[in-house]
Amino acid sequence: MYARGMSQRDISSTIEEIYGFSVSHEMISDITDHVLPELEEWQTRPLSNCYAFVFVDCMFTTIRNQYESKKYAVYTILGYTMEGKAYG
């Protein structure tokens, strides 16, 4: 939800609406602060020069950026090396 542009307070409200329990916006902040370094590490990981198979899928979703909502393509890509190791 955070990646889709929702504020921490919006996420807290949405969780309460959907699941019926409350999570403080401070807890949402703590979670995102913990996850973002792992996300950055994953985004900058080294990739193989060659993949034997590559699977690509896409879905369109609406993402809010500041005060504007737009539809974006979100891709999932999974590649297998010649040794059969998967990277996604």
PAPA-623297 format. One record per residue (C-alpha): residue in one letter; x, y, z; residue number from 1. Coordinates in steps of 0.05 Angstrom, whole numbers, plus 5000, padded with zeros to 4 digits. Layout:
N
PT   residuo      u      v      w   num
PT         A      X      Y      Z   NUM
...
//
This chain:
88
PT   residuo      u      v      w   num
PT         M   5000   5000   5000     1
PT         Y   5058   5047   5016     2
PT         A   5088   5033   4948     3
PT         R   5022   5051   4916     4
PT         G   5025   5120   4947     5
PT         M   4981   5112   5007     6
PT         S   5000   5152   5069     7
PT         Q   5014   5116   5133     8
PT         R   4949   5140   5163     9
PT         D   4911   5116   5100    10
PT         I   4943   5047   5108    11
PT         S   4924   5045   5181    12
PT         S   4851   5062   5164    13
PT         T   4849   5012   5107    14
PT         I   4874   4955   5150    15
PT         E   4822   4972   5203    16
PT         E   4766   4974   5150    17
PT         I   4786   4908   5117    18
PT         Y   4812   4866   5175    19
PT         G   4776   4897   5235    20
PT         F   4837   4913   5278    21
PT         S   4877   4976   5285    22
PT         V   4951   4987   5270    23
PT         S   4980   5055   5288    24
PT         H   5010   5098   5235    25
PT         E   5074   5096   5277    26
PT         M   5076   5020   5269    27
PT         I   5066   5028   5194    28
PT         S   5124   5077   5194    29
PT         D   5168   5027   5233    30
PT         I   5151   4971   5183    31
PT         T   5165   5013   5122    32
PT         D   5231   5038   5153    33
PT         H   5251   4965   5163    34
PT         V   5231   4941   5094    35
PT         L   5258   4998   5051    36
PT         P   5332   4981   5061    37
PT         E   5318   4908   5041    38
PT         L   5280   4933   4979    39
PT         E   5338   4978   4959    40
PT         E   5387   4920   4968    41
PT         W   5343   4875   4924    42
PT         Q   5337   4929   4871    43
PT         T   5412   4937   4865    44
PT         R   5431   4863   4867    45
PT         P   5475   4837   4811    46
PT         L   5441   4801   4754    47
PT         S   5466   4744   4711    48
PT         N   5491   4760   4640    49
PT         C   5450   4703   4611    50
PT         Y   5383   4671   4627    51
PT         A   5359   4607   4595    52
PT         F   5286   4624   4606    53
PT         V   5251   4689   4621    54
PT         F   5178   4695   4641    55
PT         V   5144   4763   4639    56
PT         D   5075   4781   4665    57
PT         C   5041   4848   4673    58
PT         M   4981   4876   4708    59
PT         F   4953   4947   4706    60
PT         T   4939   4982   4772    61
PT         T   4921   5052   4793    62
PT         I   4976   5086   4833    63
PT         R   4969   5152   4868    64
PT         N   5029   5198   4860    65
PT         Q   5021   5260   4903    66
PT         Y   4950   5284   4886    67
PT         E   4944   5249   4819    68
PT         S   4922   5178   4804    69
PT         K   4946   5142   4742    70
PT         K   4943   5072   4714    71
PT         Y   5012   5040   4710    72
PT         A   5036   4973   4684    73
PT         V   5069   4932   4738    74
PT         Y   5114   4878   4711    75
PT         T   5136   4813   4743    76
PT         I   5197   4782   4711    77
PT         L   5227   4715   4730    78
PT         G   5291   4689   4697    79
PT         Y   5324   4621   4703    80
PT         T   5399   4614   4692    81
PT         M   5430   4556   4654    82
PT         E   5441   4522   4721    83
PT         G   5367   4527   4738    84
PT         K   5373   4581   4791    85
PT         A   5313   4629   4792    86
PT         Y   5319   4705   4797    87
PT         G   5258   4749   4804    88
//
